[in-house]
Amino acid sequence: MWWIYRTEVRRSALRWALPAFVAVDLLVLFGRSRHWIGVWPEASAAAQIPAFYLGPALAGAAAWSAASRRRSGVVEQLAAAAKSSWRVELAQLSATLTYGVLAYTLGALTAAGVTVPEAGPEFWWPGYILLGLALITICTGVGHLLGRTTKSLFAVPVICALGCLVFLGVFGFAPGTGSSGIGLAVLSGYPYTTVSALPLTARLLLGIGLIALAAGVGSHLRSASGRPGWPGLPLAGLSGVGLVAIAVVLFVTAGPLLAQREVPADPLCTHSKPQICVWPESQKFVPEFEAMSARIAALPPGLIKSPDVFYEDGVRGGPLDMGRGFYIFEGQTWDAATSMAIRLNEASSPPYCDPVDEAANDHRLKAQLELISWLTVRIAGNGQPAAIHGGPPGVDQKAIRVLVTRPEAEQVAWATARYKVVRETPCASE
Amino acid sequence: MTGLVQGYGNRQVIRGMDLALGVGVFGLLGPNGAGKTTLFRTLATVTPPHGGSLTICGEEVLSEASARRARRNIGFLPQDFAYFPSYSVYDFVRYCAWLRDVPEREADRATRLALEKVDLADRAKARMKSLSGGMVRRAGIASAIVGAPRLLLLDEPTVGLDPAQRLEFRSLIRSLRDVAVVLSTHLVEDVAALCDDVAVLTGGSFVFRGTPADLAGRATADSVGDSPLEQGYMAVLGQDQRAAV
């Protein structure tokens, strides 16, 4: 089998497409963002994202390769082969898959290469890497199957690639990452989530099943003349169908792809107070959080009260904190600063009550949102990043940016006036 | 094979044919549409027969599994021989050895030997698509003989070969030992030069079976043809057509 595999790889026309596959992978890896560099779960998820494009490309390539082999007309020799037909199919299919996996692996190694210098002593999170591999395998199997039904070297491969891309775009992403899809890909690798073993196994099994199915029934699709074959159970095809069926059942019953991680045994916390504790994987951000902690400590002490510790989401366990913790969105600590500002504002404000009327509610809300915006800019220590647009409704962000440049006394007076509004808003129960 | 019936759908192409082959060259002559290619595809176990039995190298072919076992002993050069254009000559012949389940440890040696026999050893690294028509045909013959099959099915093997190459082909076939060769051709000279046994197939059944000399002996005074064998062949065909009328 080794000789035929090497020969198919060596002679496959897809070898000319390898540079394009690698280029697509690296373009997606670095072109989309670079925030993942230095954070292993993010780097692993980022290394997996090119599979979203490589998969459809491989589906098209597999369809093209299968169709071109059929077009070559070597039907009689293949029909007269002593070798099992699934082996013949598998040899070609593995060559196609090899080029996809090679491009994907090069991309993943590159992601690891640029992450190592900045990150801790970990490596890839294999769940994300295997998820991308499963996606590539699934697409290749589908492409080969469709390619075997046709001699078309253009229409079917293109339809196959575009069909996969559209399907993945609409249904592909895991729920919770901005999509309600079936979870064949993820957009981010937050440290507090991990890829669950069973759903991942289902996806890998689906890929293997589709490859087995493509190999098992590909030869039957190849001889389109409708000739009856020799009696005998088509074991390879049935095995493929069986594997796909098992994978689909497992897929449906295995639960969500992403699960919350166990609480870290040794979270990283800032030395300065208030402490900011993050996942060990977020160690790249610790210096920035040290600075943020110092900025929180420097806020007007009589006016702003702070919790002793701020936690990154998931560090304390339990359900995700829903605003009690913070998360680092695409490498930006701006959102973390906003979450901390909300916590500071809560600690510094009187307990919540329903205002007496709508106007009082609006008035108090505006004051609170302005305070949160001011605190966010103070904690972040710089302006809002260009990638993040908007802010709390009704808040003049430009005015806030001017305010933080004013003398401390002026800012304290401004904040005191806002807290006065918050405190003095009459409650409905009073 | 015994009482073999073969066809497509409801159309019978071969009707109750009996044929036993041993070592030697068996020539198959017949007009277009006589059923030669269908017979070849049946002997190659590509298509299961509609009726009768097919036994190859002592094993009756009844299922896909037994067909695959039989194919290990069959070298097949189809009439419409095709190849992978991007493969080198060596790789393509080696691929055919792999298809025929020639053991891995013998496959490389068998490939080199086959290429030497068809005089393509020096073109082993050339791409298939770069070969001339005659060379492609020789590569096809190499792919059929690789691994020393016991039954060699050659459907129109000399099409595209120039006279010198045809002579080489004949000498190659003569050099084969312990193999039953079935040779389909339109060229009666090849039959005369190579075959120990010859049959004329028309309308799905044999209308003649004997030695080339016997076939030549069927010639009549009014037979057309440039050689006694051609005249005999035309006479047999003419008798069959008259009988049909």
Interface residues (C-beta under 8 A of the other chain):
Chain A: W3 I4 T7 R10 R11 A13 R69 S72 G73 V74 V75 E76 Q77 L78 A79 A80 A81 A82 K83 S84 V88 R227 P228 G229 W230 P231 G232
Chain B: R41 A44 T45 V46 T47 P48 V61 L62 S63 E64 A65 S66 A67 R68 R69 R71 R72 I74 F76 P78 D80 F81 A82 Y83 F84 P85 S86 Y87 D91 R94 Y95 C96 W98 L99 R100 D101 E104 A107 S143
